[in-house]
Amino acid sequence: MLEPKDLEMIAEIVERTVEPLKIDIAGLKSDVAELKSDVAELKSDVAELKSDMAELKADVAELKSDVEQLKTDVKKLEDRMTKLESRMTTLEGRMTSVELTLENETNKGINIIAEGHQDLDRKLNQALKIEEEKEILMLRVNYLESELCKVKTKLGEIA
């Protein structure tokens, strides 16, 4: 059996080793509780991240769809621009043709007609001048006939 002195010594050894262990275990329990809290918070954050990721994936899928639509629209616009450029080239050619026709044919024809009309205008002015002179002569003849009638009437009275 153990003596009381040995028992005291054992008790003292136990007290010296067990008390620090109890303190260490209490610290470990506190650390484990803190870790559990941190892990729970981390799980919550991960769940939130998963939710955000799912939302982000949906947004990216929508963006991809929009980009595809945009590509389709741009392709259509490019096709339309190509057609417009082709039509513009055709119109430019036609416009050049019309300008050349105006310059080389129509303008010359107008000049020729205008020169002919100038001659007609001169001839008309001459004809109008003759017509004017004719009217003046007719008025004079009419006046002279009237005077002659008066003279005849006076002669008839005298004779």
C-alpha positions in Angstrom: 0.0 0.0 0.0 0.9 3.5 -0.5 1.9 5.7 2.2 0.2 8.9 2.9 3.3 10.7 1.8 3.2 8.9 -1.5 -0.4 9.7 -1.9 0.2 13.3 -1.3 2.9 13.3 -3.8 0.7 11.5 -6.4 -2.0 14.0 -5.6 0.4 16.8 -6.1 1.7 15.3 -9.4 -1.9 14.8 -10.5 -2.8 18.3 -9.5 0.2 19.7 -11.4 -0.4 17.7 -14.5 -4.1 17.5 -14.6 -4.8 21.2 -13.9 -2.8 22.4 -16.8 -4.4 19.6 -18.9 -7.9 20.8 -17.7 -6.9 24.4 -18.7 -5.6 23.2 -22.0 -8.7 21.1 -22.6 -10.9 24.1 -21.8 -8.8 26.1 -24.2 -9.2 23.4 -26.8 -12.9 23.3 -26.2 -13.0 27.1 -26.7 -11.0 26.8 -29.9 -13.2 23.9 -31.1 -16.3 26.0 -30.4 -14.7 28.9 -32.2 -13.8 26.6 -35.1 -17.3 25.3 -35.2 -18.6 28.8 -35.4 -16.1 29.7 -38.1 -17.0 26.5 -40.0 -20.7 27.3 -39.8 -20.0 30.8 -41.0 -17.8 29.4 -43.8 -20.7 27.0 -44.7 -23.0 30.0 -44.9 -20.6 31.9 -47.0 -20.1 28.9 -49.3 -23.8 28.5 -49.7 -24.1 32.2 -50.5 -21.3 31.8 -53.0 -23.0 28.9 -54.6 -26.2 30.9 -54.9 -24.2 33.8 -56.4 -22.4 31.4 -58.7 -25.7 30.0 -59.9 -27.0 33.5 -60.5 -23.8 34.4 -62.3 -24.0 31.4 -64.5 -27.6 32.3 -65.4 -26.4 35.8 -66.2 -23.5 34.6 -68.3 -25.8 32.2 -70.2 -28.1 35.2 -70.9 -25.2 37.3 -72.0 -24.0 34.5 -74.3 -27.5 34.4 -75.8 -27.5 38.2 -76.2 -24.1 38.1 -77.8 -25.2 35.4 -80.3 -28.3 37.6 -81.2 -26.0 40.6 -81.5 -23.7 38.6 -83.9 -26.7 37.6 -86.0 -27.9 41.3 -86.1 -24.4 42.5 -87.0 -24.2 39.9 -89.8 -27.6 41.1 -91.2 -26.4 44.7 -91.0 -23.2 43.8 -92.8 -25.2 42.0 -95.6 -27.5 45.1 -95.9 -24.5 47.4 -96.0 -23.0 45.3 -98.8 -26.2 45.5 -100.7 -26.4 49.2 -100.2 -22.8 49.7 -101.3 -23.6 47.7 -104.4 -26.7 49.8 -105.1 -24.7 53.0 -104.5 -22.1 51.9 -107.0 -24.8 51.2 -109.5 -26.5 54.5 -108.8 -23.2 56.4 -109.2 -22.7 54.7 -112.6 -26.2 55.7 -113.7 -25.7 59.2 -112.3 -22.5 59.6 -114.3 -24.3 58.4 -117.4 -27.1 60.9 -116.9 -24.6 63.7 -116.3 -22.7 62.8 -119.5 -26.0 62.6 -121.4 -27.0 66.1 -120.1 -23.6 67.6 -120.8 -23.0 66.0 -124.2 -26.5 65.7 -125.7 -29.2 67.6 -123.9 -27.3 70.8 -123.2 -26.1 70.9 -126.8 -29.6 70.3 -128.1 -31.0 73.1 -125.9 -28.3 75.4 -127.2 -29.2 74.5 -130.8 -33.0 75.0 -130.1 -32.2 78.3 -128.3 -30.2 79.6 -131.3 -33.1 78.6 -133.6 -35.6 80.4 -131.3 -33.4 83.5 -131.3 -33.7 83.6 -135.1 -37.4 83.0 -134.8 -37.6 85.8 -132.3 -35.8 88.2 -134.6 -38.0 87.2 -137.5 -41.1 87.7 -135.3 -39.9 91.1 -134.2 -39.4 92.0 -137.9 -42.8 90.7 -138.7 -44.4 92.6 -135.8 -42.6 95.7 -136.9 -44.0 95.3 -140.5 -47.4 94.5 -139.0 -47.2 97.7 -136.8 -46.2 99.7 -139.9 -49.2 98.2 -141.7 -51.6 99.2 -139.0 -50.2 102.7 -139.0 -50.6 102.9 -142.8 -54.2 101.5 -142.5 -55.0 104.2 -140.0 -53.6 106.9 -142.3 -55.5 105.5 -145.3 -58.7 105.5 -143.2 -58.0 109.1 -142.2 -57.2 110.1 -145.7 -60.4 108.5 -147.0 -62.3 110.4 -144.4 -60.7 113.6 -145.5 -61.3 112.8 -149.2 -65.0 112.3 -148.4 -65.1 115.6 -146.7 -63.3 117.3 -149.6 -65.8 115.6 -152.1 -68.7 116.8 -150.0 -67.3 120.4 -150.0 -66.6 120.2 -153.8 -70.1 118.9 -154.3 -71.4 121.9 -152.4 -69.3 124.3 -154.4 -70.1 122.9 -157.7 
